[in-house]
Amino acid sequence: MLQVEDRWKGWKKKRLTQSQYQPQLEWEAHVVQYVNFVHKLTKLHGSSKNVVGTSLRKDVPLFGPQFVPPGYLQVYKRKTSPEIEPDITYMKPLHIIHPFCYPELAQCPQCDSEDISWNGWTTTGHREVHRISREETALGYQLRCKPCKLQYRSRIASSGSGGAASGDGDATFCFCTTNHMFWDR
């Protein structure tokens, strides 16, 4: 549970201009823990000769990519004397955009290369998504493109600046699956 607490507290610190609603962030950190767990059970390991990952065990429930927060019935049925508080009604559904749920996203949105690495969850937490019928959130994973990174480094070296351009960082080879740049192509 320490990872869950560290994750939502880290998100809260970095969300200066976005919602910091603690029950939402804490629930989302639990969802991330679940997705990490099922992904670890099914992903291919680096030395594997298989083309397809292993199947999820039958005793592990499969949820997602759309997660709906617990409602009154779930809270009521889980405890003998539930403390039902109105704060759960303010929680929004969460859509996870992760390679476990969407393996077809494993290519660079800039150069279409499949020589990429997945680099963890976004450090700021979810994005607010405004739909026609309801509000929800989306949480993405970071993708780094190796060819774009090499091209970026060679461009920096040839320009003689010796480092990243002002605030540019690794934006030209690191993409989050909830960022508009990822979906522009």
N, C-alpha and C positions, 0 to 999 in steps of 0.2 A: 504493500500500500504506500510505501515511501515514494516509489516512482510516480504514482498517481498524484500524490500531494505535491511533490516537487514540480511536476509538469504544470498543474493548474496554477500554482503560485508563480511559476516562471512566466506563464502566459499573462497573468494578471499584471505583473510588473511592466510588461512590454506593451500593454494595451492602453496607452495614454488617451487615445482618441476614439476607442471602441468600447463596446459593452464589457463591463467587468463583473457581470452578475455571477456571483460565486457558485450557486447551485448549478448553473449552466456549465461553467468551466470545469467544475469537479466531475459532473456526469460525463462530459466529453472526454476528460482524462481517463475515465474508466472505459469508455468506448475505445479509445486509442490502445489501452492495455489489452483489450480483447482482440482487436485487429492485429496487433503485434504478435499475440499468442497464436492465432490461427495462421498467420502468415509464416511464422517460424515453423509450424508443424508441416506446412505444405511446400515451402520454397525449395528450389534446387540449391544445393551447396556447390561452391566453386569448383571442387574436384569431381563433381558428378558427371557421369557420361550419359545420363538420361536426358531426354529432350523435354519431358514433362515432369513436373513436380509430383510428389506423392499426394494421394487422396486424403481428405480430411477423415479422421476416424469417425465412426458412426456415433460414438458417445459424446462427441463435441457438437453442440448446436451451431448451425450456420446462420448468421445474421448479416444484414447489411446489403448494399452500401448505404441504404437509408435507415437511420436509427431514430426511433420515436421515443421521447422521454417517458418515464413511467407516469401513468395517470393515477387517479384516486383508487381505482380497483386494484392495481398492482400493489400499491402501498398498503391498502386495506388487507389484502390476501396474504401478504408476506409477514405480517406481525400480528400477534395475538391481541395487543391493544395499541393500534396504530396511532401515531401522532400526525394527523393529516393537517398540513399547513398549506395555505394558499400559494406559497412560493413555487410549487411544482407547476401551477397553471401558467406561469410566465416563461417556462422553458420552451425552447424551440426545437424542432426536429434537426437532426444533423446528417448531412450527406458526406460520406467519406470518399475521397478521391485518392485511392491508394493502389499500388500495383497488384495487391491481392484481389481487389474487386475489378480492376480494369487492366489486365495484363497487356492489352493492345496499346496502352499509352507509353510503352517502353521504347520510345524513339524521340530524338531531339526535335522540338517544334521549329527550330531554326534551320537545321541542315538535313533533317530526316535520318541522321545516323542512328544506328542501334547500339553503338559503342558508348553506352551511358552507364552511370552508376546512380543508384538511389541513395539519397543522402539524409534521410530522416524527415520527421514532421516539421512543419513550419514552426518557427520559434515564437510567433505571436498568437497562435491559436486560430480559431475559426474566422471566417469572413461572414458578414451578414449578407443574406441573399433575400431580395424582395421579389416574391412571386405574386402572381395575380390574386390567388385566393388566400395565401397565408405567407407569413414570414418564416424563414428557416436559416440555417447556417450551413457552411461547407468548410471542411477541413482537408487540407492537401498535404502532399508529400513532395519533397524536393528532388529534382532530377538534375544531374550534372552531366554535360556532354563532353566527352574526352577530346574529340577533334576540335570542337569550338574552343575549348580551354587552351589547347596547343596554339591555335590560330590567334587567340587573344593574347597569349604570352609573347608570341613572336611579334605581334603588332606593337605591344608595349616595348619590347626590346629594340625594335627598329626605330621607334619614335624617340628613344633615348631618355624617356621619362623615368625609367628605373623602377616604376611601381604603377599601381592602378591610377588611372586618371581620377580627378577630384570626385570622390564619392561613387565612382563607377563600379568599384569592387569587382565582383565576379558576375555581374548582371548579364553579361553576354554569353555565359555558358552555364548558368545556374537558373533553373526555372522551377517555380512552384506550380503544382497541378491545379491550384485555384486562382492563379494569376492570369489576367487577360492575355498576356504575351504567349502563354502556353496554348491558348485556344484561337489566337488570331489567324493562324494558317489554315 
